[in-house]
Amino acid sequence: YTPSGNFTQSGASTLTSGTGAVSLNGPTTVAANQNFTMASGTGVSSQTYTGTTGTASSITANSLTSGSMLSLSSTSTAAAAGNKGLDVAVSGANAAASITRTGISSVVTATGTTNTNVAGYFSASGATNNYGLIVNGGYVGIGTTAPTQALSVVNDFGATAGSYDLATVGRNATNGIRIGYQANGTVATNAFVRTTNSL
């Protein structure tokens, strides 16, 4: 059936013709306030994006007051080793030199007095071994986009002369390992402190 104009379907209907029930050749829009749902089964939603610019898939929720922009969940009790909630893989040879590719980017810049922004939250519990975060390879940078060691911590957020605000490792500020620099970049007095009961 090839309509020359708009095709309007009122009421429920089922279109079936083997493995290719419906083929849409052109822009397709679901009307406002309507849902697009795939019934339970083994069907897969997939696309091979052949474009060279832009975003392959986009969700915009500018009026969201509660809930999530994207929700993924699984209550499977038959999961096998290696089962993942979200799998992001970026590979291939770069056509240009000196570029940076990012697997996952999370930036939260929402404004508001006394509010809190969290770019990444990780929690693992319930199993014999629970790891909130594992970095299998590569350097980790906190406060820097160019880490030079397994863990590089740089903190210039409101630094004042003589303060130890580069990094603190331990139960609290007085019982732990503190590393700091003065705001002018020179090493502060007692920049490295290892106190009683430190790690």
C-alpha positions in Angstrom: 0.0 0.0 0.0 1.6 3.3 -1.1 -0.4 6.4 0.0 0.2 9.6 -1.9 -0.7 11.7 1.1 -1.0 11.3 4.9 -2.0 7.9 6.1 -4.1 8.0 9.3 -4.8 4.8 11.3 -7.6 4.9 13.8 -7.9 2.1 16.3 -5.5 -0.9 16.9 -4.1 -2.8 14.0 -1.4 -5.3 13.3 0.8 -5.3 10.2 2.5 -8.6 9.5 4.5 -9.8 6.5 7.2 -12.2 7.6 10.4 -10.8 8.9 10.0 -7.3 7.3 6.6 -6.3 8.6 7.0 -2.6 8.1 9.6 -0.7 6.1 9.8 3.1 6.5 11.6 5.0 3.8 11.7 8.6 5.0 11.4 10.7 8.1 9.1 9.2 10.7 7.5 11.0 13.6 5.5 9.8 16.5 2.8 12.3 17.5 3.1 14.3 20.7 2.0 12.6 24.0 2.2 9.2 22.3 4.5 6.2 23.3 6.6 4.1 21.0 6.8 0.7 22.7 8.4 -2.7 21.7 6.6 -5.7 23.3 8.5 -8.2 25.4 10.5 -10.7 23.4 13.8 -11.2 21.7 13.5 -8.4 19.3 16.5 -6.0 19.1 16.5 -2.2 18.5 19.5 -1.4 16.4 21.0 1.0 13.9 24.2 1.3 12.0 24.9 5.0 11.7 26.8 5.8 8.5 26.9 9.6 8.9 30.2 11.4 9.5 29.0 14.3 11.7 26.3 14.9 14.2 24.9 12.6 16.9 23.7 9.1 16.0 21.0 9.1 18.7 19.8 12.0 20.9 17.4 12.4 23.8 16.4 15.9 25.0 14.4 16.3 28.2 14.4 20.0 28.9 11.1 19.9 30.9 12.0 16.9 33.1 11.0 17.5 36.7 11.6 13.9 38.1 12.9 10.6 36.8 15.8 10.1 34.4 16.6 11.0 30.8 17.5 7.4 30.2 16.8 4.4 32.4 18.5 1.0 32.0 17.6 -1.8 34.4 18.0 -5.6 34.8 16.7 -8.0 37.5 18.1 -11.1 35.8 19.2 -13.9 38.1 20.7 -15.9 35.2 23.4 -13.3 34.3 26.7 -14.8 33.1 30.2 -13.5 33.8 30.9 -10.3 31.9 27.3 -9.2 31.9 27.2 -5.3 31.6 24.6 -2.8 32.3 26.1 -0.4 29.7 28.8 -1.2 27.2 30.7 1.6 25.5 33.5 0.7 23.1 35.5 3.2 21.1 38.2 1.8 18.8 39.6 2.1 15.3 42.6 3.9 13.9 42.4 7.7 14.1 42.5 9.4 10.7 44.0 12.6 12.3 46.9 13.0 14.7 46.8 14.6 18.2 43.1 14.2 18.9 41.3 13.1 22.0 38.5 10.5 22.1 36.3 9.9 25.1 34.4 6.8 25.9 32.0 8.4 28.5 31.7 12.1 29.2 29.6 13.4 32.1 29.4 17.2 32.7 27.0 18.7 35.2 26.9 22.5 35.3 23.4 23.1 36.7 23.1 26.3 38.7 21.1 26.9 41.9 21.9 28.1 45.4 22.7 25.3 48.0 22.2 22.6 45.3 24.7 19.8 44.6 26.0 18.6 41.3 27.5 15.1 41.0 29.1 14.2 37.6 29.5 10.5 38.5 28.1 8.3 41.2 29.2 4.6 41.6 28.0 2.1 44.2 28.4 -1.7 44.3 27.0 -3.9 47.0 25.4 -7.3 47.7 28.1 -9.6 46.3 31.1 -11.2 48.0 33.4 -8.7 46.2 32.1 -5.2 45.6 34.2 -2.6 43.7 32.8 0.9 43.2 35.3 1.6 40.4 38.0 -0.3 38.7 40.4 1.4 36.3 42.0 -1.4 34.4 44.5 0.7 32.3 45.6 4.3 31.9 46.4 7.1 34.2 43.7 8.7 36.4 43.6 12.5 36.7 41.7 14.4 39.4 41.6 18.1 38.8 43.8 17.7 35.7 43.1 16.5 32.1 46.7 15.4 31.6 47.7 13.0 34.4 51.3 11.9 34.3 51.2 9.1 36.9 48.9 6.3 37.9 47.0 8.9 40.0 47.6 12.6 39.5 45.7 14.9 41.9 45.7 18.7 41.3 43.5 21.1 43.2 43.5 24.8 42.5 40.0 25.3 43.6 40.1 28.4 45.8 43.7 27.7 47.0 45.1 30.1 49.5 48.8 30.5 50.6 49.9 27.9 53.1 46.8 25.7 52.7 47.1 21.9 52.2 44.4 21.5 49.6 46.1 19.4 47.0 45.1 16.0 48.4 44.1 14.5 51.7 44.2 10.7 52.3 42.9 9.3 55.6 40.0 9.4 58.0 40.1 13.1 58.5 42.3 16.2 58.0 44.5 15.5 61.1 44.9 11.7 60.8 46.1 11.0 57.3 48.5 12.0 54.6 48.2 15.6 53.4 50.0 17.0 50.4 49.8 20.7 49.5 51.3 23.7 47.7 50.8 27.4 48.3 48.7 29.4 45.9 51.8 30.9 44.3 53.0 27.4 43.3 55.9 27.2 45.9 56.0 24.3 48.3 54.3 25.2 51.5 55.8 24.6 55.0 55.0 21.0 56.0 53.5 20.4 52.6 53.8 16.7 53.2 52.3 15.6 56.5 52.1 12.1 57.9 50.5 12.2 61.3 49.7 9.7 64.0 47.3 6.9 62.9 47.9 7.9 59.2 47.4 5.4 56.4 
